Amino acid sequence: MVIGIGSISFNRKVIQLHKEGYLHCDIVKGDKFADKAVYSITEKGRTLTFQKVVD
């Protein structure tokens, strides 16, 4: 399944899910480039339904 969403909507949803405890964020230091945020799914996040993610 492919869902078309804009990058602003995607970033907003990732931040929301992180604040709610569904995602964990690690900051990876860049050598030549800017630092990057790497998100992973938490145990709480594994309980999410697809509908919750797209709402």
N, C-alpha and C positions, 0 to 999 in steps of 0.2 A: 504494500500500500504506500502510495506517495501522497504527501500532503504539501501543498504549496503555501508557504508562509514567508513573510518578509523577515529580514534579519533583525529589525527592531522588535518585532513581535516575538521572535525566537529568543533574543537576549532577555527581554522582559520576563518571559516564561521561565527561563533558566534561573534568573535571579530570584523569582518568586518561589520556585521549587527548592532552591538552596535555602532561603529564609525559613521555609516550612520544614526543613530537615530531610527532604527527599533526596537531595544531592549534597555531596561533599566537595569542597573546592581546595585544590593544592595550587600554590603559585610556583611556577617553574621559572627560574632565573634564566634569562637569555644571555648568551655570550655577546653576540653582535647585535641582537635585536631586542625589542622590548620584552619584558616579562609576560608570561602567558598564564592564564587561569585554566586549569585542567579539572574538569568536573567528573565525578564518579557517582554511581547510584549507591545510596545507603541501603541498609536492611529495610528501613521504613519505606524507602523508595521502591523497593521490590514489590510492595503491596499495592502500589498504584494501579488503577485501571486506566486504560487508554482514554476513556471519556474524561477523567480528571485532568489528564495532561492537556487535552485540547480545549477544555473549558476555561 
